[in-house]
Amino acid sequence: MYRIVPIDKAKNASKVVLLTFDDGPKDKLTLTLLLDTLDKHNAKAIFFVNGYRVKAHPELLKEIDNRKQVIGNHSWDHINLKKEKPAKIKQQLESVQTIVKEVTGKTPVFFRPPFGSANASVHQIAKDNSMLFMTWSNGSLDWDLGRKVKDSDKPKAVIKNVMEQLHDGSNILMHELPWTAAAMDELLTALENKGYSFVDPNSIDLEL
């Protein structure tokens, strides 16, 4: 799935965005700020997690679940799955399914491949594990700011990147990064001021 297409055809129903965060769970302070801001705006998001990070921080995964956010599968090691054989792909996806179930009692129903890179086997194995394959249509570029932008300017850069790419049904890719967390309140306010609401991932039709 690339972008969100609401079933509801009512006026303004298309003015929605899906919030997603990849590559966690990493850091308690950053994650807490993200979760607090989502709560403030009554917004839900998908947190696409890596298995090795869940293994290191199961308590952070529990916190995401306890805060009623949705957990997605982002592979165990964040490798380029397109280059791997089916057995390796299967291990990368299913090991995340297992550890998330062990920690939260729930099994992810959304899958996003690292780098958005996949082959036919990745698609099939995700489907075999009852996961909806999802990429994105609005990249915040928060992961690519690096040395290009001063730390103090990074939150503004995240907001600028998202707003410049904004369209109805935007599937917004972000990451669990300090500058993204710092940008989140202003970003969500800007989206609301433009009339956008936030899709609850639990409402997404998994048959799409």
JODAQUI-V87861 format. One record per pair of residues at least 24 apart in sequence whose ideal C-beta (glycine too) atoms are under 10 Angstrom apart, sorted by the first residue. I is the first residue (numbers start at 1). GAP is how many residues later the second one is. D is the distance in Angstrom with one decimal. If there is no record, write none. Layout:
i;gap;d
I;GAP;D
I;GAP;D
This chain:
i;gap;d
1;109;8.5
1;111;9.5
1;131;6.0
1;132;6.8
1;133;4.6
1;134;7.3
1;135;9.3
1;136;9.3
1;170;7.1
1;203;7.8
1;204;9.5
1;205;9.6
1;207;5.9
2;114;9.7
2;131;9.9
2;132;8.0
2;133;5.5
2;134;7.3
2;135;5.2
2;167;9.0
2;169;6.5
3;132;9.3
3;133;8.4
3;134;4.2
3;135;8.4
3;164;7.7
3;165;8.4
3;166;4.3
3;167;6.8
3;168;5.2
4;133;8.5
4;164;8.4
4;165;4.1
4;166;7.4
4;167;6.0
4;168;9.9
4;195;5.5
4;197;9.9
4;199;9.9
4;200;7.5
4;204;9.5
5;163;9.0
5;164;5.8
5;200;9.3
5;203;7.9
6;162;8.8
6;163;7.4
6;191;10.0
6;193;8.0
6;197;9.1
6;199;10.0
7;196;8.8
7;197;9.8
7;198;6.8
7;201;9.8
8;195;9.9
12;156;9.5
12;183;6.5
12;184;9.2
12;185;8.4
13;155;9.3
13;184;9.2
14;153;9.5
14;154;4.2
14;155;6.4
14;182;9.8
15;152;10.0
15;153;5.8
15;154;8.8
15;155;9.9
15;176;9.4
15;179;7.8
15;180;5.1
15;181;5.1
15;182;6.8
16;152;7.2
16;153;6.4
16;154;8.2
16;175;9.8
16;179;10.0
16;180;6.4
16;181;5.4
16;182;7.1
16;183;5.0
16;184;9.7
16;187;9.9
17;26;9.3
17;120;9.7
17;121;7.5
17;145;8.8
17;149;7.5
17;150;8.9
17;151;8.5
17;152;7.5
17;153;4.4
17;154;7.7
17;155;5.7
17;171;9.4
17;174;6.1
17;177;9.8
17;179;5.3
17;180;7.8
17;181;6.3
17;182;6.8
18;26;9.1
18;27;7.8
18;28;7.3
18;116;8.8
18;118;8.7
18;119;9.0
18;120;9.0
18;151;7.9
18;152;7.1
18;153;4.8
18;154;6.5
18;155;9.7
18;180;7.6
18;181;4.5
18;182;9.3
18;183;7.0
18;186;7.9
19;24;6.1
19;25;7.5
19;26;3.9
19;27;7.5
19;28;9.7
19;50;9.5
19;143;9.9
19;151;9.3
19;152;9.0
19;153;5.7
19;154;9.5
19;155;7.2
19;165;8.9
19;168;9.3
19;169;8.1
19;172;9.1
19;179;5.9
19;180;7.9
19;182;8.8
20;25;6.1
20;26;4.7
20;27;7.7
20;28;6.3
20;50;9.2
20;52;7.5
20;54;9.9
20;90;8.6
20;92;7.3
20;114;7.8
20;115;10.0
20;116;6.7
20;118;9.6
20;120;9.8
20;151;6.8
20;152;6.4
20;153;5.9
20;154;6.7
20;155;9.4
20;181;8.5
21;24;6.0
21;25;7.4
21;26;5.1
21;27;6.9
21;28;9.1
21;43;9.3
21;48;8.9
21;51;9.3
21;53;9.8
21;119;9.8
21;121;9.6
21;151;9.3
21;152;8.5
21;153;5.2
21;154;6.1
21;155;5.4
21;156;9.0
21;159;7.7
21;160;9.4
21;163;9.7
22;24;9.2
22;25;8.2
22;26;4.6
22;27;8.4
22;28;8.4
22;50;8.6
22;52;5.7
22;56;8.7
22;90;6.6
22;92;8.0
22;114;9.0
22;120;9.7
22;121;8.2
22;151;6.6
22;152;7.4
22;153;5.2
22;154;7.6
22;155;9.9
23;24;9.5
23;25;7.5
23;26;8.0
23;27;6.2
23;30;7.4
23;51;6.7
23;55;6.6
23;91;8.4
23;120;7.9
23;151;9.8
23;152;5.2
23;153;6.2
23;154;8.5
24;24;7.9
24;25;5.5
24;26;7.5
24;29;6.1
24;30;8.7
24;33;8.3
24;36;7.1
24;37;8.4
24;40;7.8
24;47;9.5
24;50;8.5
24;151;7.8
24;152;3.9
24;153;9.6
25;24;6.1
25;25;8.7
25;28;5.7
25;29;6.8
25;31;8.5
25;32;5.0
25;33;8.7
25;34;8.6
25;35;3.5
25;36;5.5
25;37;9.3
25;38;7.8
25;39;6.5
25;46;9.3
25;151;6.7
26;24;9.3
26;27;6.2
26;30;8.8
26;31;7.3
26;34;7.6
26;149;9.0
26;150;5.1
26;151;8.4
26;152;9.8
27;30;8.5
27;33;8.1
27;149;7.0
27;150;9.0
27;151;7.7
27;154;9.1
28;29;8.0
28;31;8.2
28;32;6.3
28;35;8.0
29;149;8.0
29;152;8.3
30;30;9.8
30;145;9.7
30;146;5.7
30;147;6.9
30;148;5.3
30;149;9.4
30;150;8.1
30;151;4.9
30;152;9.0
31;26;8.9
31;29;5.7
31;30;9.7
31;32;6.8
31;33;7.3
31;36;9.4
31;38;10.0
31;145;6.1
31;150;7.9
32;28;9.2
32;31;7.7
32;35;9.3
32;149;8.5
33;143;9.9
33;145;8.3
33;147;9.4
33;148;4.1
33;149;7.3
33;151;7.3
33;152;8.9
34;30;9.2
34;33;9.6
34;35;9.0
34;140;8.8
34;142;6.7
34;143;9.5
34;146;7.5
34;147;4.8
34;148;9.8
34;150;6.1
35;25;10.0
35;28;7.0
35;29;7.1
35;31;9.3
35;32;4.8
35;33;9.5
35;34;6.8
35;146;9.3
35;149;9.8
36;31;8.9
36;145;9.1
36;148;9.1
36;149;9.0
37;144;7.3
37;145;9.5
37;146;9.3
37;147;4.2
37;148;5.0
37;149;9.5
37;150;8.9
37;151;6.7
37;152;9.8
38;29;7.6
38;30;9.3
38;31;6.7
38;146;7.6
38;147;9.9
38;150;7.9
38;160;8.4
39;28;6.9
39;29;8.7
39;30;9.3
40;144;9.1
40;145;6.8
40;148;8.0
40;149;9.5
41;143;8.5
41;144;7.8
41;146;9.6
41;147;4.5
41;148;7.7
41;150;8.8
41;151;7.0
41;156;9.8
41;157;7.0
42;146;9.8
42;155;9.3
42;156;7.8
42;158;9.7
43;26;9.2
43;141;9.2
43;145;6.2
43;148;9.2
43;149;9.3
43;154;8.6
43;155;4.0
43;156;9.1
43;157;8.7
44;24;7.2
44;25;6.2
44;26;6.4
44;154;6.5
44;155;7.5
44;156;4.6
44;157;5.9
44;158;7.2
44;159;8.9
45;24;5.7
45;25;6.9
45;27;9.6
45;127;9.0
45;129;8.5
45;139;9.8
45;153;7.7
45;154;9.2
45;155;9.5
45;156;7.2
46;24;4.8
46;25;7.5
46;26;4.6
46;28;9.8
46;62;9.0
46;63;9.7
46;64;5.5
46;66;8.1
46;88;7.8
46;125;9.5
46;153;9.5
46;155;4.9
46;156;9.9
46;158;9.0
47;24;5.5
47;25;6.6
47;27;8.8
47;61;9.8
47;63;9.8
47;129;7.6
47;154;9.8
48;24;4.1
48;25;6.9
48;26;3.8
48;27;9.0
48;48;9.6
48;60;8.5
48;62;7.3
48;63;8.0
48;64;4.7
48;65;9.6
48;66;9.2
48;86;8.3
48;125;9.1
48;127;9.4
48;128;9.8
49;24;7.3
49;25;5.7
49;26;9.4
49;27;9.8
49;47;7.0
49;50;9.0
49;51;7.0
49;54;9.8
49;59;8.2
49;127;9.2
50;24;5.3
50;25;6.5
50;26;6.5
50;27;7.0
50;28;5.1
50;29;9.9
50;42;9.7
50;46;7.4
50;64;8.2
51;24;7.2
51;25;3.5
51;26;7.3
51;27;9.1
51;40;9.8
51;41;7.8
51;42;9.3
51;43;9.8
51;44;5.3
51;45;4.3
51;46;9.1
51;47;8.5
51;48;5.5
51;49;8.2
52;24;6.0
52;25;6.0
52;26;7.9
52;43;9.4
52;44;9.4
52;47;9.5
53;24;9.9
53;25;8.7
53;123;9.1
54;41;9.8
54;42;7.3
54;45;5.2
54;46;6.6
54;48;9.2
54;49;6.5
54;50;9.5
55;40;9.5
55;44;6.5
55;48;9.4
57;46;9.9
58;41;8.0
58;42;9.7
58;44;8.4
58;45;4.8
58;46;9.1
59;44;8.8
60;43;9.7
60;116;9.2
61;38;8.4
61;39;6.9
61;41;9.9
61;42;5.0
61;43;6.4
62;41;6.1
62;42;6.6
64;39;9.8
64;40;8.3
64;112;9.9
65;35;8.8
65;38;7.8
65;39;4.3
65;40;8.3
65;41;6.8
66;38;8.8
68;132;9.7
68;134;9.3
69;132;8.5
70;36;9.1
70;38;8.4
70;39;8.3
70;40;7.1
70;130;8.3
70;131;4.2
70;132;6.6
70;134;9.3
71;25;9.5
71;29;5.8
71;32;9.0
71;33;6.6
71;35;6.9
71;36;9.2
71;37;5.6
71;38;9.3
71;39;8.4
71;130;9.6
72;24;9.2
72;28;9.1
72;36;5.2
72;37;7.9
72;38;3.8
72;39;6.5
72;40;6.1
72;59;8.1
72;60;9.1
72;62;7.4
72;129;8.1
73;24;6.4
73;27;7.2
73;34;8.9
73;35;4.3
73;36;8.8
73;37;7.0
73;38;4.6
73;39;7.5
73;40;9.5
73;53;7.9
73;56;8.0
73;58;6.2
73;61;9.9
74;34;9.1
74;36;9.5
74;37;7.7
74;38;5.5
74;39;7.9
74;40;6.4
75;36;8.3
75;37;8.6
75;38;6.8
75;39;5.6
75;47;9.2
77;37;8.5
78;35;9.7
78;36;4.6
78;37;8.5
79;34;9.6
79;35;6.4
79;36;9.1
79;38;9.4
80;33;8.4
80;34;6.5
80;35;5.8
80;37;5.1
80;38;9.3
81;32;5.3
81;33;6.8
81;34;8.6
81;36;6.4
81;37;6.0
81;38;7.4
81;40;8.2
81;41;4.9
81;44;9.0
81;45;9.7
82;31;7.6
82;32;9.5
82;33;8.2
82;34;9.5
82;35;4.3
82;36;5.6
82;37;4.8
82;38;9.8
82;39;9.0
82;40;6.9
83;34;8.0
83;36;8.4
84;35;8.4
84;37;8.0
84;38;8.3
85;34;10.0
85;36;7.7
86;33;9.2
86;34;9.4
86;35;4.5
86;36;8.9
86;38;8.2
86;39;7.0
87;34;9.4
87;38;9.9
88;33;9.4
89;24;9.3
89;29;8.9
89;30;8.2
89;32;5.3
89;33;5.5
89;34;9.9
89;35;9.0
89;36;5.3
89;37;9.0
90;31;8.3
90;32;9.8
90;34;9.7
90;35;5.3
90;38;8.4
90;39;8.8
91;34;9.7
92;30;9.0
92;33;8.8
93;29;8.0
93;32;5.5
93;33;6.4
93;35;8.9
93;36;6.1
93;38;7.7
94;31;7.8
94;34;9.1
94;35;6.3
96;33;9.5
96;35;9.9
97;32;5.8
97;33;9.2
97;34;8.1
107;24;8.8
108;24;9.7
109;92;8.7
109;93;9.3
109;95;8.7
109;97;6.0
110;24;5.5
110;91;6.9
110;94;7.9
110;96;8.5
112;24;7.6
112;59;9.7
112;61;8.4
116;57;8.6
130;76;7.8
131;75;8.5
132;69;9.8
132;72;7.2
132;73;8.8
132;74;5.1
132;75;8.6
132;76;6.8
133;75;9.9
134;37;7.1
134;39;9.9
134;67;9.7
134;70;9.0
134;74;9.7
135;36;7.5
135;38;8.2
136;29;9.9
136;34;8.6
136;35;4.7
136;36;6.9
136;37;3.8
136;38;9.3
137;28;7.8
137;30;7.2
137;32;7.3
137;33;5.8
137;34;4.7
137;35;8.1
137;36;8.5
138;24;6.1
138;25;9.5
138;26;9.2
138;27;4.5
138;28;6.7
138;29;7.3
138;31;9.4
138;32;4.1
138;33;6.3
138;34;4.5
138;35;6.7
138;36;9.3
139;26;7.0
139;32;9.7
139;33;8.0
139;34;4.9
139;35;8.7
140;25;8.4
140;32;6.4
140;33;6.1
140;34;4.7
140;35;7.8
140;37;9.4
140;39;10.0
140;40;6.9
140;43;8.5
140;47;8.6
141;24;9.2
141;32;8.8
141;33;9.5
141;34;10.0
142;31;8.5
142;32;5.6
142;33;5.3
142;34;9.6
142;35;5.4
142;36;9.9
142;37;6.6
142;38;4.6
142;39;9.8
142;41;8.0
143;30;8.7
143;31;8.7
143;32;5.3
143;34;7.2
143;37;9.0
145;32;8.6
145;34;6.9
145;35;9.5
149;30;8.5
151;27;8.4
151;28;7.0
151;31;9.7
152;27;9.1
152;30;9.7
153;26;8.8
154;24;8.2
154;25;3.5
154;26;8.2
154;28;7.7
154;29;7.7
155;24;5.0
155;25;7.6
155;26;8.6
155;27;4.4
155;28;3.7
155;29;8.5
155;30;9.6
155;31;7.3
155;32;8.4
156;26;9.6
156;27;7.3
156;30;8.4
156;31;9.9
157;26;8.3
158;24;8.4
158;25;4.3
158;26;8.6
158;28;9.3
158;29;6.8
159;24;5.2
159;25;9.2
159;27;5.9
159;28;4.9
159;29;9.9
159;30;9.8
159;31;6.5
159;32;9.7
160;27;9.8
161;26;9.9
162;25;6.1
162;28;8.4
162;29;8.0
163;24;7.9
163;27;6.2
163;28;8.1
163;31;8.3
166;24;9.0
166;25;7.5
166;28;7.3
166;30;7.7
168;28;8.3
169;27;10.0
169;30;8.7
170;26;8.1
170;29;9.7
171;28;8.9
172;26;9.7
